[in-house]
Amino acid sequence: MTIEHQDLRLNLPLPPVPPLWQNRNFIALWLAQICSQLADKIYLVFVIALTTEFFQGANQSISGWVSAIMIAFTIPAILLGSVAGVLVDRWSKKQVLIVTNLYRALLVLCLPVTILLGAGRWFGFVALLLVTFAISCLTQFFAPAEQAAIPLLVDKSHLMAANSLYTLTMMAALVVGFAAGEPLLHLASHWHSQWGGAIFLSACYGGAALLLLLLQPPDQCPLLPQSDRHLGQELRQGLRLLQEYTALRFALLQLILLFAIVAAMSVLVVRLAEVLPTLDTDQFGFLLAAAAGGLGLGALLLNTLGKRFSYGWSGLIGCWGMGGMFLGLSLSLDSLAWSMAYIVGLGFFAAFVAIPMQTLIQLMTPAEQRGTIFGLQNNLVNIALSVPLAVAGLAETWWGLPPVLISLGGAIALGGTLMTLSHRNGKGTGSIF
């Protein structure tokens, strides 16, 4: 298998194609992403609210219940990520996107039934966990299909802009979903106390499916006959592709490092809100919103001035910049204004890693293997997230917030530098400097 040599700098030549906002296929996919990702985030709020109301004891801590929910949501990402990606390569991306949203819409409607049959009983909560597990399994197919669909729908001269919007939407859904989830579910409960929230979430997933029906994608992925394709063989082909092309390895490792740091920060953000002056613990959403705003600024700059940088230098600038922002944040915890500025900076420089690296993977991966590569990417990212999620809180308890922030900054700056040196000195195809 070969990959054609191509210009891997950000200033790709612009062919005479319609701008991104005139691409109806991409707009449909993007609107479906908004509906689906908002539903994913609000779903967690809904399930935790149901657990608090119907299953948690009067004197019990919610932490154990929430941990069980998060485990049920996370296990499929670790077990199914790579396999789901391989299977997505065999199927129409449009069909995968539609079917996974329709099934999730139906599964959400099962939640009130579990409450009616098992409120206050352990098997009711187990049923709720099983529904959560099943929805997460479907998400493992949706995610690589969505990522693989973008380069099928968007000309490569617009991939940077498309991935900027994709990444920004993902962050915005995180902020809006967790912040607005409870008020939206409360409004839905006025319509029907037991079914209102479930119907609202089902409508979000169903709306995504309806939008995806509008797609007319050029599903031009030449596949071998199914009888000649084996899961293990395809996974090995994906790993060989990463071994052969150093640029793909570099991009994937950069994303894993970035998301590991983001996972650690997601644990620390509540503590950060607690220690910053004039903020309350439950106002950590303001910090997430500041990071999302910085990400948007970074995406905007990449779309206008990104042609000045190669993909490799863009990622390195992002890692160094985040390292500097973490250092500044650790030294300014007594000032809300400076801390918010550094958090905006974290989001800004994170865009210089996330967006170009995602675009690079889409450009370099053959169309018939995109699902496999994105499945591997999601699988490895979720495995990598488990360590910082488990360790960050304990490290802050033992050593305090400033040393942990400095450690995170040093980790991403040093990690980005070592990866860059390894890529430039390594063997393989696809230089990005």
Secondary structure, 3 states (H helix, E strand, C coil): CCCCCCCCECCCCCCCCCCHHHCHHHHHHHHHHHHHHHHHHHHHHHHHHHHHHHCCCCCCCCHHHHHHHHHHHHHHHHHHHHHHHHHHHHCCHHHHHHHHHHHHHHHHCCHHHHHHHHCCCHHHHHHHHHHHHHHHHHHHHHHHHHHHHHHHHCCHHHHHHHHHHHHHHHHHHHHHHHHHHHHHHHHHHHHCCCCHHHHHHHHHHHHHHHHHCCCCCCCCCCCCCHHHCCHHHHHHHHHHHHHHCHHHHHHHHHHHHHHHHHHHHHHHHHHHHHHCCCCCHHHCHHHHHHHHHHHHHHHHHHHHHHHHCEHHHHHHHHHHHHHHHHHHHHCCCCCHHHHHHHHHHHHHHHHHHHHHHHHHHHHHCCHHHHHHHHHHHHHHHHHHHHHHHHHHHHHHHHHCHHHHHHHHHHHHHHHHHHHHHHHHHCCCCCCCC
